[in-house]
């Protein structure tokens, strides 16, 4: 009954040399199954250049007779989207170029790129099944560039920029990917909004309850699929008509894994309205036949009952959701090693005042806060409270940081001193110019270079056992040394969880009042902020949800708008700059 796919592998080998990846992609069989077929061909199989396989010419007729070649090729499964996709061959070529120029896939985030034809298939399917003219599509993660395919397809359908179809937003943890998407969209005059999000810690409020459709190609673990689908459901504006589309595939050899993932989706209260088999094809994912199905999921009342519960009642989302790396589902969370505890304790003891430990569990003699809580809302008031004249020091366990957590933590924490425990090969701190890249947008809040960076040799994989980790410390900038523009940047940086427009407005009013006693109205201040940014919609977003590159440009715009009004000569350093009248700019 299931012989068509194996017959197809043999048929392909009678036609021309094929790579193992091509045989897997074309047949949809798992790598192990294709390798078994190749093994059965014995001496009749020939290997060629580039790792290709082909049957020896003298054996072709025998194998074609064996597999009923003519009947097999005459009965090829029809693709209902083939004709429509064929009309967009130019878009397939464009997407192939964009995928090739995109940032490299990150294996630790389970990135496996879809083929260009698959990305266009998604866009075509969405445009032919839904009325996207005034819809909002949210891509919950987008390493495949599905968002670009959707907006490019819409732009090709309507040359009028005012009627180019759906509004598309991407939320992703990959800073490099977000910058690539944003830069590509701007260069092609496409409407695409990019926001940073580690979905384990929540969805940006600006997109919660705003979308008509959510699409996701999540990590293929029960935890990953469940989490990404839940965030997609949280984004829906219409609880009856909104849909969550999920790409997921499993090997026919491991149906139990597929059952676990499907059960995880059902536990979210989602019902499978449709499942399109073998809808997606990948440049990899060979264990599952380089294929995945399209799940069209409809939320039910059980979905909202689950998602509407308080966060405390739902419990924290699991951080181990991937198949590989430090955050793989099989990874074990162990207590910090003794040397790290000693180094962190010594850091907190240097200055008098309150100390806070940010991590999964209390591991120091200090107030405790969960990392997710701090990233979402900042240090809890009870943990951050300190007496007059006392300083606040914080230590954060970023042992499992995939890279972006460091910047977000530096945004979220308002303290005099901060120490972070990281792996020795931290993606940002260990990269060339990585520290400067992470700290440069934050120079009005934190010193431009780490105060102290020491290897702790007995710790292990970020202090947990294995290789050495690092304790990196940061010192806060004294606001008294900042010029007026940098003080507005600092006002924004100290309030990263508020809407940028509101925080910017209040900061401008305060600067005007303290600089020369001028009373700036809320309307005037907000108008100044709107003129300073290229996209006014950005003012409705939280600073902590901006991608790294947008964060930098937004803070630079804030500095420029104050310096233009005050006549200060900002040198871009954030340090106090003299005004033209020779008087120093005022301080807070």
C-alpha positions as CSV (number, residue, x, y, z in Angstrom):
1,X,0.0,0.0,0.0
2,X,2.9,2.4,0.7
3,X,5.1,1.3,-2.2
4,X,4.6,4.5,-4.3
5,X,7.3,6.5,-2.5
6,X,10.0,3.7,-2.6
7,X,9.2,3.0,-6.2
8,X,9.6,6.7,-6.9
9,X,13.2,6.6,-5.4
10,X,14.1,3.8,-7.7
11,X,12.4,5.5,-10.7
12,X,14.5,8.6,-10.1
13,X,17.7,6.6,-10.0
14,X,16.9,5.2,-13.4
15,X,16.5,8.7,-14.9
16,X,19.6,10.7,-13.9
17,X,22.1,11.0,-11.1
18,X,20.5,12.3,-7.9
19,X,21.8,13.4,-4.5
20,X,20.6,11.8,-1.3
21,X,18.9,15.1,-0.4
22,X,17.1,15.3,-3.7
23,X,15.9,11.7,-3.3
24,X,14.6,12.5,0.2
25,X,12.9,15.8,-0.9
26,X,11.2,14.2,-3.9
27,X,10.0,11.1,-2.1
28,X,9.2,12.5,1.3
29,X,10.7,9.4,2.9
30,X,13.0,9.7,6.0
31,X,16.7,9.6,5.3
32,X,17.0,6.2,7.0
33,X,14.4,4.7,4.6
34,X,16.1,6.1,1.5
35,X,19.4,4.8,2.7
36,X,17.9,1.3,3.1
37,X,16.6,1.4,-0.4
38,X,20.1,2.4,-1.7
39,X,21.6,-0.4,0.3
40,X,19.2,-2.9,-1.3
41,X,20.4,-1.9,-4.8
42,X,23.8,-3.4,-4.1
43,X,26.3,-3.5,-7.1
44,X,23.6,-2.0,-9.4
45,X,24.1,1.4,-7.8
46,X,26.8,3.7,-9.0
47,X,28.1,6.8,-7.2
48,X,29.1,9.9,-9.1
49,X,30.6,13.3,-8.5
50,X,29.0,15.6,-5.9
51,X,27.7,12.7,-3.9
52,X,25.2,11.6,-6.5
53,X,23.7,8.2,-7.1
54,X,22.4,6.5,-10.3
55,X,21.6,3.0,-11.4
56,X,24.1,1.4,-13.9
57,X,22.8,1.6,-17.5
58,X,22.5,-2.1,-17.9
59,X,20.1,-2.5,-15.0
60,X,17.7,0.3,-15.8
61,X,15.2,-1.7,-17.9
62,X,15.1,-4.5,-15.3
63,X,14.3,-2.1,-12.4
64,X,11.8,-0.1,-14.5
65,X,9.9,-3.3,-15.2
66,X,10.1,-4.3,-11.5
67,X,8.6,-1.1,-10.3
68,X,6.1,-0.7,-13.2
69,X,7.8,2.6,-14.2
70,X,5.3,3.7,-16.8
71,X,2.3,3.3,-14.5
72,X,4.1,5.0,-11.7
73,X,5.0,8.1,-13.8
74,X,1.5,8.3,-15.4
75,X,-0.1,8.4,-11.9
76,X,1.8,11.2,-10.3
77,X,-0.2,12.9,-7.6
78,X,-1.7,16.1,-8.8
79,X,-0.8,19.4,-7.0
80,X,-3.8,21.8,-6.9
81,X,-1.4,24.7,-6.4
82,X,1.0,23.8,-9.2
83,X,-0.6,26.0,-11.9
84,X,-0.8,29.1,-9.6
85,X,2.7,28.7,-8.4
86,X,3.9,28.3,-12.0
87,X,2.5,31.8,-12.7
88,X,4.9,33.1,-10.1
89,X,8.2,31.6,-11.2
90,X,9.8,35.0,-11.0
91,X,8.9,35.2,-7.3
92,X,10.4,31.7,-6.7
93,X,13.6,33.0,-8.3
94,X,13.5,36.1,-6.1
95,X,12.9,34.1,-3.0
96,X,15.8,31.7,-3.9
97,X,18.1,34.7,-4.0
98,X,16.8,36.2,-0.8
99,X,17.1,32.9,1.1
100,X,20.7,32.5,-0.2
101,X,21.6,36.0,1.1
102,X,19.8,35.7,4.5
103,X,21.7,35.2,7.7
104,X,22.9,31.6,8.1
105,X,20.4,29.2,9.8
106,X,21.1,28.8,13.6
107,X,21.1,25.1,14.4
108,X,20.7,25.9,18.1
109,X,17.3,27.5,17.2
110,X,16.3,24.5,15.1
111,X,16.5,26.6,11.9
112,X,16.1,24.4,8.8
113,X,15.2,26.6,5.7
114,X,12.3,25.8,3.5
115,X,12.8,25.7,-0.2
116,X,12.0,28.9,-2.2
117,X,9.2,27.0,-3.9
118,X,7.7,26.1,-0.5
119,X,7.9,29.7,0.7
120,X,6.0,30.9,-2.4
121,X,3.5,28.0,-2.0
122,X,2.7,29.3,1.5
123,X,2.1,32.8,0.1
124,X,-0.1,31.5,-2.7
125,X,-2.0,29.3,-0.4
126,X,-2.7,32.1,2.0
127,X,-3.8,34.5,-0.7
128,X,-6.1,31.9,-2.3
129,X,-7.7,30.7,0.9
130,X,-8.2,33.9,2.8
131,X,-9.1,37.5,1.9
132,X,-5.9,39.2,2.9
133,X,-6.7,42.7,1.5
134,X,-7.1,44.3,4.9
135,X,-5.8,41.5,7.1
136,X,-3.0,41.4,9.6
137,X,-0.7,38.3,9.3
138,X,1.6,37.6,12.2
139,X,4.6,35.3,11.5
140,X,5.5,33.7,14.8
141,X,9.2,33.2,13.9
142,X,10.2,33.6,10.3
143,X,13.6,32.1,9.5
144,X,12.1,30.9,6.2
145,X,11.3,34.5,5.0
146,X,7.6,33.6,4.6
147,X,6.7,37.2,5.4
148,X,8.7,38.6,2.4
149,X,7.0,36.1,0.1
150,X,3.6,37.2,1.2
151,X,4.2,41.0,0.8
152,X,6.1,40.5,-2.5
153,X,3.2,38.4,-3.8
154,X,0.7,41.1,-2.7
155,X,2.8,43.9,-4.2
156,X,2.9,42.0,-7.6
157,X,-0.8,41.6,-7.5
158,X,-1.5,45.4,-7.0
159,X,1.0,48.0,-8.1
160,X,-0.8,50.6,-6.1
161,X,1.2,51.0,-2.8
162,X,-1.9,52.0,-0.9
163,X,-3.6,48.6,-1.8
164,X,-0.8,46.1,-1.5
165,X,-2.7,43.6,0.7
166,X,-2.0,42.4,4.2
167,X,-0.2,44.1,7.0
168,X,2.6,41.6,8.0
169,X,4.4,41.5,11.3
170,X,7.3,39.2,12.3
171,X,8.3,38.4,15.8
172,X,11.5,36.5,16.2
173,X,14.4,36.0,18.6
174,X,17.1,36.1,15.9
175,X,18.4,39.7,15.8
176,X,20.3,39.2,12.5
177,X,17.3,37.8,10.8
178,X,15.1,40.7,12.0
179,X,17.6,43.2,10.6
180,X,17.8,41.4,7.3
181,X,14.0,41.3,7.0
182,X,13.7,45.0,7.8
183,X,16.5,46.1,5.5
184,X,15.1,44.0,2.6
185,X,11.6,45.3,3.0
186,X,12.8,48.9,3.1
187,X,14.9,48.5,0.0
188,X,11.9,47.2,-1.9
189,X,9.4,49.6,-0.4
190,X,7.4,46.8,1.3
191,X,5.3,47.2,4.4
192,X,6.7,44.8,7.0
193,X,7.1,45.3,10.8
194,X,9.7,43.4,12.8
195,X,9.7,43.0,16.6
196,X,12.0,41.1,18.9
197,X,10.5,38.3,21.0
198,X,11.7,35.3,22.9
199,X,8.3,33.6,22.9
200,X,9.2,31.7,26.1
201,X,8.9,35.0,27.9
202,X,5.8,36.3,26.2
203,X,4.4,38.1,23.1
204,X,5.0,41.8,22.6
205,X,1.9,43.6,23.8
206,X,1.7,45.6,20.6
207,X,0.8,42.5,18.6
208,X,-1.3,40.6,21.2
209,X,-4.9,40.5,20.1
210,X,-4.1,42.2,16.8
211,X,-3.8,39.6,14.1
212,X,-6.3,37.8,11.8
213,X,-4.0,34.9,11.0
214,X,-0.8,33.6,12.6
215,X,1.7,31.4,10.8
216,X,4.5,29.5,12.5
217,X,7.1,26.9,11.6
218,X,8.2,26.1,15.2
219,X,10.8,23.8,16.8
220,X,9.6,20.3,16.2
221,X,9.3,19.3,19.8
222,X,6.0,19.0,21.7
223,X,7.1,21.9,23.9
224,X,8.1,24.1,20.9
225,X,5.1,23.5,18.8
226,X,2.7,24.0,21.7
227,X,4.4,27.3,22.8
228,X,4.6,28.8,19.3
229,X,1.0,27.9,18.5
230,X,-0.2,29.3,21.8
231,X,1.6,32.6,21.1
232,X,-0.1,32.6,17.7
233,X,-3.5,32.2,19.3
234,X,-2.7,35.0,21.7
235,X,-2.1,37.3,18.8
236,X,-5.6,36.8,17.3
237,X,-8.1,39.7,17.4
238,X,-11.1,37.6,16.4
239,X,-11.5,34.6,18.7
240,X,-14.1,33.0,16.4
241,X,-12.7,33.5,13.0
242,X,-8.9,33.8,13.6
243,X,-6.7,30.9,12.6
244,X,-3.3,29.6,13.6
245,X,-1.4,27.8,10.8
246,X,1.4,25.4,12.0
247,X,4.0,23.7,9.9
248,X,5.0,20.4,11.5
249,X,6.2,17.0,10.2
250,X,7.3,13.8,11.8
251,X,8.9,10.6,10.5
252,X,6.7,7.7,9.6
253,X,9.2,5.7,11.6
254,X,8.3,7.7,14.8
255,X,4.5,8.1,14.9
256,X,4.7,8.4,18.7
257,X,6.5,11.7,18.4
258,X,3.8,13.0,16.0
259,X,1.1,11.9,18.5
260,X,2.8,13.8,21.3
261,X,2.9,17.0,19.3
262,X,-0.7,16.7,18.1
263,X,-1.8,16.0,21.7
264,X,0.1,19.1,22.8
265,X,-1.8,21.2,20.2
266,X,-5.1,19.6,21.3
267,X,-4.2,20.4,25.0
268,X,-4.1,24.1,23.9
269,X,-7.7,23.7,22.9
270,X,-7.0,23.9,19.2
271,X,-9.0,21.8,16.7
272,X,-7.5,20.7,13.4
273,X,-9.7,22.3,10.8
274,X,-7.5,20.8,8.1
275,X,-4.2,19.0,7.6
276,X,-2.5,19.4,4.2
277,X,0.0,16.6,4.0
278,X,3.6,17.1,2.7
279,X,2.8,20.8,2.1
280,X,6.3,22.1,3.0
281,X,9.7,20.9,1.7
282,X,13.0,21.8,3.3
283,X,16.7,22.0,2.6
284,X,17.4,19.6,5.4
285,X,15.1,18.0,8.0
286,X,16.0,14.7,6.4
287,X,15.0,12.7,9.4
288,X,11.4,13.6,8.7
289,X,11.7,13.2,4.9
290,X,12.4,17.0,4.4
291,X,8.7,17.5,4.5
292,X,6.1,18.9,6.9
293,X,2.3,19.1,6.9
294,X,0.2,22.3,7.1
295,X,-2.0,22.3,10.2
296,X,-4.9,24.7,10.0
297,X,-5.9,25.2,13.7
298,X,-9.1,26.8,14.9
299,X,-9.1,28.0,18.6
300,X,-12.0,26.9,20.8
301,X,-13.4,28.1,24.1
302,X,-10.9,25.8,25.8
303,X,-8.0,27.7,24.1
304,X,-9.2,31.0,25.6
305,X,-9.9,29.5,29.0
306,X,-6.3,28.3,29.1
307,X,-4.7,31.5,27.8
308,X,-6.8,33.8,29.9
309,X,-5.6,32.3,33.1
310,X,-3.1,34.5,35.0
311,X,0.5,33.8,34.2
312,X,1.1,32.6,37.8
313,X,-1.6,30.0,37.4
314,X,-0.2,28.8,34.0
315,X,3.3,28.6,35.3
316,X,6.4,29.7,33.4
317,X,6.8,28.5,29.9
318,X,9.6,25.8,29.5
319,X,12.9,27.2,28.2
320,X,14.1,23.8,26.9
321,X,12.1,23.6,23.6
322,X,14.6,22.8,20.9
323,X,16.0,19.6,19.6
324,X,19.7,20.7,19.8
325,X,22.0,22.9,21.8
326,X,21.9,24.1,25.4
327,X,18.2,24.5,25.3
328,X,17.3,21.1,23.9
329,X,14.4,19.3,25.6
330,X,16.9,16.7,26.8
331,X,19.1,19.2,28.6
332,X,19.3,19.2,32.4
333,X,19.2,22.3,34.5
334,X,21.8,22.0,37.3
335,X,22.6,24.4,40.1
336,X,25.4,26.9,39.6
337,X,28.9,25.5,40.3
338,X,30.6,26.6,43.5
339,X,33.1,29.0,41.9
340,X,30.3,30.9,40.2
341,X,28.4,31.2,43.5
342,X,31.5,32.5,45.2
343,X,32.3,35.0,42.4
344,X,28.8,36.3,42.3
345,X,28.6,36.5,46.1
346,X,31.8,38.5,46.1
347,X,30.4,40.9,43.5
348,X,27.3,41.6,45.6
349,X,29.5,42.1,48.7
350,X,31.6,44.9,47.2
351,X,29.2,47.7,47.8
352,X,26.5,48.3,50.6
353,X,22.9,48.0,49.5
354,X,20.4,45.5,48.3
355,X,21.4,42.6,46.0
356,X,19.1,40.8,43.6
357,X,19.7,37.4,41.9
358,X,18.0,36.8,38.6
359,X,17.7,33.2,37.6
360,X,15.6,30.0,37.5
361,X,15.9,29.3,41.3
362,X,17.3,31.2,44.3
363,X,21.0,30.4,44.4
364,X,22.5,33.4,46.3
365,X,21.9,35.0,49.6
366,X,19.9,37.8,47.9
367,X,16.4,38.7,46.8
368,X,15.3,36.5,43.9
369,X,13.5,37.2,40.6
370,X,12.8,34.9,37.7
371,X,14.5,35.9,34.4
372,X,11.2,35.8,32.5
373,X,9.6,38.2,35.1
374,X,12.5,40.7,34.8
375,X,12.5,40.6,31.0
376,X,8.7,41.1,30.9
377,X,8.3,43.7,33.7
378,X,11.7,44.7,35.1
379,X,13.0,44.0,38.6
380,X,10.1,43.5,41.1
381,X,9.7,46.5,43.4
382,X,10.2,44.3,46.5
383,X,13.5,43.0,45.1
384,X,14.7,46.3,43.9
385,X,13.9,48.5,46.9
386,X,16.9,50.0,48.6
387,X,17.4,52.6,51.3
388,X,18.5,56.2,50.7
389,X,22.1,56.3,49.6
390,X,22.3,52.6,49.1
391,X,23.2,51.1,45.8
392,X,21.5,48.2,44.0
393,X,23.5,45.4,42.5
394,X,22.2,42.5,40.5
395,X,23.5,39.1,39.4
396,X,21.8,37.3,36.5
397,X,22.3,33.7,35.4
398,X,22.4,33.8,31.6
399,X,24.0,30.4,31.4
400,X,21.6,29.3,28.6
401,X,21.5,32.7,26.8
402,X,21.2,32.1,23.0
403,X,22.6,35.6,22.5
404,X,19.8,38.2,22.6
405,X,19.0,37.9,26.4
406,X,22.0,40.0,27.3
407,X,20.8,43.1,25.5
408,X,17.2,42.6,26.9
409,X,18.5,42.2,30.4
410,X,20.6,45.3,30.2
411,X,17.4,47.1,29.1
412,X,15.2,45.6,31.8
413,X,17.4,46.0,34.8
414,X,17.8,49.4,36.5
415,X,20.7,48.9,38.9
416,X,24.0,50.5,39.8
417,X,25.9,47.4,39.0
418,X,25.1,44.2,37.1
419,X,27.0,40.9,36.8
420,X,26.0,38.2,34.3
421,X,27.1,34.6,34.3
422,X,27.5,33.3,30.7
423,X,29.0,30.5,28.8
424,X,32.6,31.0,27.8
425,X,31.5,31.0,24.1
426,X,28.6,33.4,24.6
427,X,27.4,34.4,21.1
428,X,27.7,38.1,21.7
429,X,30.4,38.5,24.3
430,X,32.6,36.0,22.6
431,X,32.2,37.4,19.1
432,X,34.5,40.0,17.4
433,X,33.0,43.4,18.2
434,X,30.1,41.6,19.9
435,X,30.3,43.5,23.2
436,X,30.5,46.8,21.4
437,X,27.5,45.9,19.2
438,X,25.5,44.9,22.3
439,X,26.4,47.9,24.4
440,X,26.6,50.7,21.9
441,X,22.8,51.5,21.8
442,X,22.8,51.4,25.6
443,X,25.7,53.8,26.3
444,X,23.5,56.3,28.0
445,X,22.7,53.6,30.7
446,X,25.7,51.3,30.9
447,X,29.5,51.9,30.5
448,X,30.7,51.3,27.0
449,X,32.9,48.3,28.0
450,X,32.3,45.7,30.7
451,X,33.7,46.7,34.1
452,X,35.2,43.3,34.8
453,X,35.3,40.1,32.7
454,X,36.8,37.0,34.3
455,X,36.9,33.4,33.3
456,X,35.7,31.0,36.1
457,X,37.6,27.9,35.3
458,X,35.9,25.4,37.5
459,X,32.3,26.2,36.4
460,X,31.6,24.3,33.3
461,X,29.1,25.0,30.5
462,X,28.2,28.5,31.8
463,X,29.0,27.3,35.3
464,X,27.1,24.0,35.3
465,X,29.7,21.4,34.5
466,X,32.1,20.9,31.5
467,X,34.0,23.9,30.2
468,X,34.7,27.2,31.9
469,X,32.2,30.0,31.9
470,X,32.6,33.8,32.5
471,X,31.4,36.4,35.0
472,X,31.0,39.7,33.2
473,X,30.1,42.9,35.1
474,X,28.7,46.2,34.0
475,X,28.6,49.6,35.7
476,X,25.7,52.1,35.2
477,X,26.5,55.5,33.8
478,X,26.1,58.5,36.1
479,X,23.3,60.6,34.6
480,X,25.1,63.8,35.7
481,X,27.7,63.3,32.9
482,X,25.1,63.1,30.1
483,X,24.1,65.8,27.8
484,X,20.5,66.7,27.2
485,X,20.0,64.4,24.2
486,X,21.6,61.5,26.0
487,X,19.4,62.2,29.1
488,X,16.3,61.6,26.9
489,X,17.8,58.4,25.7
490,X,18.5,57.4,29.4
491,X,14.9,58.3,30.3
492,X,13.7,55.8,27.6
493,X,16.3,53.2,28.6
494,X,15.2,53.3,32.2
495,X,11.5,52.7,31.1
496,X,11.8,50.0,28.5
497,X,8.4,48.4,29.3
498,X,6.3,51.5,28.6
499,X,5.0,52.6,25.2
500,X,7.8,54.5,23.5
501,X,5.5,57.4,22.6
502,X,4.3,58.0,26.1
503,X,7.8,57.7,27.6
504,X,9.4,59.9,25.0
505,X,6.7,62.5,25.5
506,X,7.1,62.7,29.2
507,X,10.9,62.8,28.9
508,X,10.7,65.8,26.5
509,X,8.4,67.7,28.9
510,X,10.8,67.1,31.8
511,X,13.8,68.2,29.8
512,X,12.1,71.4,28.7
513,X,11.0,72.2,32.2
514,X,14.4,71.6,33.8
515,X,16.5,73.1,31.1
516,X,14.9,76.6,31.0
517,X,11.6,76.3,32.8
518,X,9.6,76.1,29.6
519,X,6.2,74.3,29.9
520,X,6.0,71.9,26.9
521,X,2.5,70.5,26.3
522,X,1.8,66.8,25.9
523,X,0.6,67.5,22.3
524,X,3.8,69.4,21.4
525,X,6.0,66.8,22.9
526,X,4.3,63.9,21.2
527,X,4.4,65.8,17.9
528,X,8.2,66.2,18.3
529,X,8.5,62.5,18.9
530,X,6.4,61.7,15.8
531,X,8.6,63.9,13.6
532,X,11.7,62.3,14.9
533,X,10.9,58.7,13.8
534,X,10.4,57.3,10.3
535,X,7.5,55.1,11.4
536,X,5.0,56.7,13.8
537,X,3.6,53.2,14.6
538,X,6.8,52.5,16.4
539,X,5.7,54.9,19.2
540,X,3.1,52.3,20.3
541,X,5.7,49.6,20.8
542,X,7.8,49.0,24.0
543,X,11.5,49.8,23.7
544,X,12.4,46.3,24.9
545,X,10.5,44.7,22.0
546,X,12.5,46.6,19.3
547,X,15.1,44.6,17.3
548,X,18.6,45.6,18.2
549,X,19.1,47.7,15.0
550,X,15.8,49.5,15.5
551,X,16.6,50.1,19.1
552,X,19.8,51.9,18.1
553,X,18.2,54.1,15.5
554,X,15.3,55.0,17.8
555,X,17.6,56.1,20.6
556,X,19.8,58.1,18.1
557,X,16.6,59.8,16.9
558,X,15.7,60.7,20.5
559,X,19.2,62.2,21.0
560,X,19.0,64.2,17.8
561,X,15.5,65.6,18.5
562,X,16.6,67.1,21.8
563,X,19.9,68.4,20.5
564,X,18.1,70.1,17.5
565,X,15.7,71.9,19.9
566,X,18.3,72.8,22.5
567,X,21.1,73.8,20.3
568,X,23.5,71.4,22.0
569,X,26.4,70.0,20.0
570,X,26.0,66.3,20.6
571,X,29.1,64.4,19.6
572,X,27.3,61.0,19.7
573,X,29.1,59.8,22.7
574,X,26.3,60.6,25.2
575,X,28.8,62.6,27.4
576,X,27.8,66.1,28.3
577,X,28.4,68.5,25.3
578,X,28.7,72.3,25.7
579,X,26.0,74.4,24.3
580,X,26.8,77.2,21.8
581,X,26.4,79.8,24.5
582,X,29.2,78.1,26.5
583,X,26.8,76.9,29.2
584,X,26.7,73.2,30.1
585,X,23.5,71.4,29.4
586,X,21.4,70.9,32.5
587,X,21.2,67.6,34.3
588,X,18.4,65.7,35.9
